[in-house]
């Protein structure tokens, strides 16, 4: 008989400084670790200006055992996207295409999901509506959440849906076998393009971690600012508050060796860079940048190919989440797997989520009108 699950609500500041090892251990036992629930991410969110009293960190464990079995960090908020209704929302900082899902021990996922939802239901001061705009709709975690919603008498509504590229190798794969399968009929053309880049000069790929990643971030920011994002004012370097947040993220995760910056250089000059969170065999893209002057040689795809080769060469189990949003063409990446994603709104125990759902429906309608309007 399995022990009952207890859920503790942790102060955001305490969690952000004292649970790094416990979270890393949970990630090693999880099917799909969500690194945006890590203490390092919560600490960065607090420095971004999110009030600690608005951060709700729910930690699940067996009674009498302090080992984490589940973790969900949510933000109490009320704004236009929630129909000005108080909701609990994840992720805490909605700047990037990350994930809204909790982290669940794969062996106890069902019990833990019920315990987490029940803790929100039973807490008198917490909203009973969850806004989860980046929820994976497949896999062990969603199956557990779906069953827990049924158990607690709760409902879920989904709006935008899209396919996010993933890299999930099969047993026996190596880099060449994987690329042939993932690229399919485009394999020959893409690899010819990659060889053209190799012939264009001295091509060098390097992965930087810890202090090296902190230093390499400045090269990455400069590369991003040199392109269309810089001209349009959307590059991180053009937004001091966002840049400060990213520096905090990189610094916090570098301290626990859970972030990396991969740079591809041609004749010593960066032509593509990737900023990724990386822990317990799970990598998650936050940002990618490339030299637009080399666009015909697809430096971004070339970087992804070199990353893939390096991961296979390391000989360890790994998976990669592209973090791609609903407006990104999945074929732009050399990763063959797809994760269905959705913008989801959950109403707990019969609570009405009419206003948040109306706000989501209006947002979809406005996006549709904008997409159909002439440029």
Secondary structure, 3 states (H helix, E strand, C coil): CCCCEEEEEECHHHHHHHCHHHHHHHHHCECCCCHHHCHHHHHHHHHCCCCHHHEEEEEEEECCCCCCCEEEEEEEECCHHHCCCCEEEECCCCCCCCCCCCEEECCCHHHHHHHHHHHHHHCCCCCCEEEEEEEECCCHHHHHHHHHHHHCCCEEEEEEEEEEEEEECCCCCCHHHHHHHHHHHHHHHHHHHHHHHHHCCCEEEEEEEHHHHHHHHHHHHHHHHCCHHHHHCCCHHHCHHHHHHHHHHHHHHHCCCCEEEEEEEECCEEEEEEEEEEECCEEEEEEEEECHHHHHHCHHHHHHHHHHHHHHHHCCCCEEECCCCCCCCHHHCCCCEEEEEEEEEEEHHHCCCHHHHHHHHHHHHHHHHHHHCCC
